[in-house]
Amino acid sequence: METNSIPLIVDLDHTLIDTDLLFLSSLGVLGKSPWLIAHYFFWLWKGKGYLKDQLVRRFEINIPELPYNDNVISYIMKRKKEGSKIVLATASHKNYAFAVAKHLKIFDDVMASNKDFNLSSHNKADTLVERFGERNFDYMGDHMRDLPVWEVSRLSIIVNATSRIIANTKHLKTLIISSKA
């Protein structure tokens, strides 16, 4: 077994899974209780973390049935076998994130949003640098909002890369993973 001391940080929405939990929980809550639409905008006004906290209180996601990205899981397992610490770091609510981690049993730690803090974009980049140091982790994500994190990571692992993301990460060390086999 090789030893890799560089942690692998993995995003959840559209990276580990081929969907978005904020979207699913919003549909679930508003589909079940459409009159909450007025509350929805108030919750959002109070912040994305607060919105996510209100949604998670009202909607349970079927974690085993989520569309997991097999290529991402294979890469995670390879890195785990090499000795990397694997961390799920997501803007999704902590309750959903910990449930996914418990289901998959491949993560050493979980970092996620709560009602007071949305772990996304610059917030995620700052939190990861504070914890691991700049260029002391590899980051797997899927979206332009991940650019601040890729900018401070050692390796930028891009899932389902668009031409826009490729153009904006040319100056970085990248690895591209597709969700298609």
N, C-alpha and C positions, 0 to 999 in steps of 0.2 A: 504494500500500500504506500502510495506517495504521500508526502505531507505537504499540505497547502495551508499556510497560516493566514491567508487573505480571506476574510469573511465574504460570503456571497449574500447580498441583500436583494430580496425579491419583492416586487410589487404584486398586488393581487389583481385588481380589475384590469381586464384585457391583457394580462400578462400570464399569471398563473391560471386564471379562468378567462374564458372567452365571453364575458359579460361584465356588467357593472352593477355592483350591489346597491348603490344609491338609486339607480334607475329601477332595479327590481323591487326594492323596498318602497320606493315612491309609488310605483304601479300597484303594488300589493295593498298599501294603506289606502290610497285614493280609490282603488277599485272596490275595496271592502266598505269604505266609509267616505263617499264622495263629498259629503258636507265638510270634511276636514280641509278642503282646498283653501279656505280663508285662513285657517291655522297654519297651513303649509307655508304660505308666504310670510306670515309673522315669524315662524320658526326660522325660515331662511334669512329674514332680516336680522335675527339675533345671531346669525353666523352659521356656516356650514356644519361645524361640529355640533351645534345645538340642534339643527335640523336632523342630522344623522342620529343623534341621541333620541329624539322624539320618534323617528321612524322605527328604530330598533325596538323600542318599547311596545310598538303596535303591530309589528310584522316579523314572523319567524321565517327565515329562509331555510329551505331543505338543502342543507350543506352537502350531503352525499350525492345529490342530483345535479349539482352545479357542473357546467361544461368545462372540465379541467383540461388544460393544455398538456397533452402527453409529451410533446417535445421539450417543454419547459421542465416537467417533472423528471424526465430522463437526464437533462443537464444538471438539475439539482442533485439527483442521486449520484451522478458522476463526481460532482464537486464534493459531496459529502464523503464519498469513498476515498477521495484524495485528501480528506482531512479538513476541509473548509467548514467553518461554523456557518450555519444557514439561518438567516433572519428574515422573517416576513415583515416588511415595512410598508404599511398601506394607509391611504387616506380613508379607507373604509372604517366603520365604527369598530372599536375594540371587541365588542361582543361577537360580531361576525368573524373578525380576524382570528380570535382565539378558537372559535368553533371550527374554522377551516384547519388551523394548525393541529387541533386535537384529532380531527378526522384523518388527516394525511400522515401524521406522525413523522414528519421529515424536518421540522423546524426546531432549532435550538432556542429560539427566542422570537418574540412578537413585539412589534412596535406599531401602534395604530392611533387613529383619531379617537377623541372623547368629546364630551359636550363643550369643553372649553378650548380645545386645540385641534385644528385640522392639519394632519400630517401630510401635507402635499407641497409640491414644488419647492420654493425657497425654505419653507418650514422644515421639510424633510431633509433637504441638503444641509441646513444648519444643524439639525439634530444628529444626523449621521456623522458629520465632521466633528461635532462635539464628543460623540461617543467613540469613534474609531480613528479620527484624524483624517486630514485631507490626503487623498490618494492611497488610503489604507484599507479600501474595500472595493469590491466589484458590485455594480448595480445593474439589475435587470428590470427594465421598464418598457413602456410602449408608446408614450405620448410626448408631445412637445413640452408639457408641463413638467416632464422628467429631466429636461435639459439642465436645469440648475444642479440636479443631483449627478448627472453624467459628467458635468464640468468638474466636479470635485472627486469623482471616483477614479480608480486605477484603470478599470476596464468597463466600458459602456456596453452592456448587453442589451440589444434592441430586439424586441419581439414584434413581429409583423411590421417591419420598418416601411414607412412611407417615403416617397422621394423627398418630401419636405424635411423629415427627420434625418435622412441620409445627408442631405445638403447642409444641415445645421450641425452635424456631428463629424464632418470630414476631418476636423482638426484633432479629433479624439481617437484613442485606441478603441475600436469597436469589434463586436461579434454580433452577427445577426442570426436570430432564430425565428423560424416560421412556426405558426400553429398548425400548418398543414403538413402531413407526413410526406 
